[in-house]
Amino acid sequence: MALSQPATFNEEWSDERVFAYLNQLPPTGVNADFHVLYHAFKHMRPNDYERLLTQFLAAGRDLNATNPEGQRIHDVIAQFPRQKDGFLEVLAKFA
């Protein structure tokens, strides 16, 4: 039987953990800025995502970066009905 880490919910994320997403390397052919935005969206809660975006933009990164299909992160998040409201509100603060 494989060992697994127990699930934890609503834990507080440290700055180190949140900002480590800024260093995510993209797969071949994917814009690095889009990859960071997408990868963080898939793993973070909206309040942690907002913290990340503050540092992301301070580092001069592109909030309007696109994926290989030409979609911005706003477009991709809008396809997730259960999660879109919180994340799109966060993105609107930075628009």
C-alpha positions in Angstrom: 0.0 0.0 0.0 1.3 3.4 -0.9 1.8 6.0 1.8 0.1 9.3 1.2 0.0 12.7 2.9 -3.3 13.4 4.7 -5.5 16.0 3.1 -5.5 19.4 4.8 -7.9 22.2 4.1 -7.8 25.9 4.8 -4.3 25.9 6.0 -2.4 29.1 5.9 0.2 29.3 3.1 3.5 30.9 3.8 4.9 33.6 1.5 7.6 31.2 0.6 5.1 28.6 -0.6 3.0 31.1 -2.5 5.9 32.9 -4.2 7.6 29.6 -5.1 5.0 29.4 -7.9 6.8 32.3 -9.6 9.6 29.9 -10.4 7.5 27.2 -12.1 9.0 26.2 -15.4 6.6 25.8 -18.3 6.3 22.9 -20.6 7.8 23.4 -24.1 5.7 25.8 -26.1 3.9 27.3 -23.2 4.4 31.0 -22.2 6.2 31.1 -18.8 3.9 33.8 -17.4 0.8 32.0 -18.5 2.1 28.8 -17.0 2.6 30.5 -13.6 -0.8 32.0 -13.6 -2.5 28.8 -14.6 -0.6 26.5 -12.3 -1.2 28.8 -9.3 -4.9 29.0 -10.2 -5.2 25.3 -10.2 -3.6 24.9 -6.7 -4.4 28.1 -4.7 -7.3 29.7 -3.1 -8.3 33.2 -4.3 -6.6 35.1 -1.4 -3.3 33.3 -2.0 -3.7 33.9 -5.7 -4.0 37.6 -5.0 -0.8 37.6 -3.0 1.0 35.9 -5.8 -0.3 38.4 -8.4 1.1 41.3 -6.3 4.6 39.8 -6.6 4.0 38.6 -10.2 3.3 42.1 -11.4 6.0 43.7 -9.2 8.4 41.4 -11.1 7.2 42.9 -14.4 5.5 39.8 -15.6 2.6 39.8 -18.1 -0.9 39.3 -16.7 -2.2 39.1 -20.3 0.1 36.3 -21.4 -1.6 33.6 -23.5 -1.5 29.9 -23.7 -0.8 28.1 -27.1 -4.5 28.4 -28.0 -4.4 32.2 -27.6 -6.4 32.4 -24.3 -5.5 34.7 -21.4 -5.8 33.4 -17.9 -9.1 35.3 -17.6 -10.6 33.2 -20.5 -9.4 29.9 -19.0 -10.7 30.7 -15.5 -14.1 31.7 -16.9 -14.5 28.1 -18.1 -14.6 26.8 -14.5 -18.0 27.8 -13.1 -17.4 26.6 -9.5 -14.2 28.6 -9.1 -14.4 31.5 -11.5 -16.1 34.1 -9.3 -13.4 34.4 -6.6 -10.5 34.3 -9.1 -12.0 36.6 -11.7 -12.7 39.2 -8.9 -9.0 38.9 -7.9 -7.9 39.4 -11.5 -10.2 42.4 -11.8 -8.3 44.2 -9.0 -5.2 44.0 -11.1 -6.7 44.9 -14.5 
